[in-house]
Amino acid sequence: MDPKQIAKQMIVFNKTAFDNNFRGMQALQEQTERLVSKFWEKSPMFPEEGKKAITDWMAAYKKGCEDFKSVVDENFQKVEDFFKETK
C-alpha cells in the first residue's frame, strides 16, 4: 500500500476522532452550563457579582473552545492539502 495513502487515512481517522471527542466535550459543557444556570436561579445566596463572573468565565471558555477548534480544523486542512499536492 502507498505510504501517502496510509498517511491520508491516518489523518482522516485522527480528524474524525478529534471531532467526535470535541463534540462530546462540548455536549458535556453545555449540559453542565444548563445545570449551573438552574442552580443559580434557585439560589438566593449567590450574589449577582458571582453570577456575572461565572457567566463571563463560561463565555470565555466557549470562545476559547471555538478558537481551538478552528485552529485544529485549519491545521488538519493544511495537512490534507499538503498530501493532495504531493501526488
C-alpha positions in Angstrom: 0.0 0.0 0.0 1.2 3.5 -0.8 2.6 5.4 2.2 0.9 8.6 1.1 -2.5 6.8 1.1 -1.8 5.4 4.6 -0.9 8.9 5.9 -4.1 10.3 4.4 -6.2 7.6 6.1 -4.4 8.3 9.4 -5.2 12.0 9.0 -8.9 11.2 8.3 -9.1 8.9 11.3 -7.4 11.4 13.6 -9.7 14.2 12.4 -12.8 12.1 12.9 -11.6 11.1 16.4 -10.9 14.7 17.3 -14.3 15.9 16.0 -16.2 13.2 17.9 -14.3 13.9 21.1 -14.7 17.6 20.8 -18.5 17.3 20.2 -18.7 15.1 23.3 -16.8 17.6 25.4 -19.0 20.4 24.1 -22.2 18.5 24.9 -20.9 17.9 28.5 -20.1 21.6 28.9 -23.5 22.7 27.6 -25.2 20.3 30.0 -23.1 21.5 32.9 -23.9 25.1 32.0 -27.6 24.4 32.0 -27.3 22.7 35.4 -25.4 25.5 36.9 -27.8 28.1 35.5 -30.8 26.3 37.0 -28.9 26.2 40.3 -28.3 30.0 40.2 -32.0 30.7 39.6 -32.9 28.8 42.7 -30.1 30.1 45.0 -30.8 33.3 46.8 -27.4 33.2 48.5 -25.4 33.6 45.3 -24.5 37.3 44.7 -25.1 39.0 41.3 -21.3 39.7 41.0 -20.6 36.0 41.3 -23.2 35.1 38.7 -21.7 37.7 36.3 -18.2 36.4 37.0 -19.1 32.8 36.2 -21.2 33.9 33.2 -18.1 35.8 31.9 -15.9 32.8 32.6 -18.2 30.4 30.7 -18.3 32.8 27.7 -14.5 33.0 27.7 -14.3 29.2 27.9 -16.7 28.8 24.9 -14.7 31.4 22.9 -11.5 29.5 23.7 -13.0 26.2 22.6 -14.3 27.8 19.4 -10.8 29.3 18.7 -9.1 26.0 19.5 -11.5 24.1 17.2 -10.9 26.5 14.3 -7.1 26.3 14.7 -7.2 22.5 14.7 -9.5 22.4 11.7 -7.2 24.8 9.8 -4.2 22.6 10.6 -5.9 19.4 9.5 -6.8 21.2 6.3 -3.2 22.3 5.8 -2.0 18.7 6.2 -4.7 17.4 3.9 -3.8 20.0 1.3 -0.1 19.0 1.6 -0.9 15.4 0.8 -3.1 16.4 -2.1 -0.2 18.4 -3.6 2.3 15.6 -3.3 0.8 13.2 -5.9 
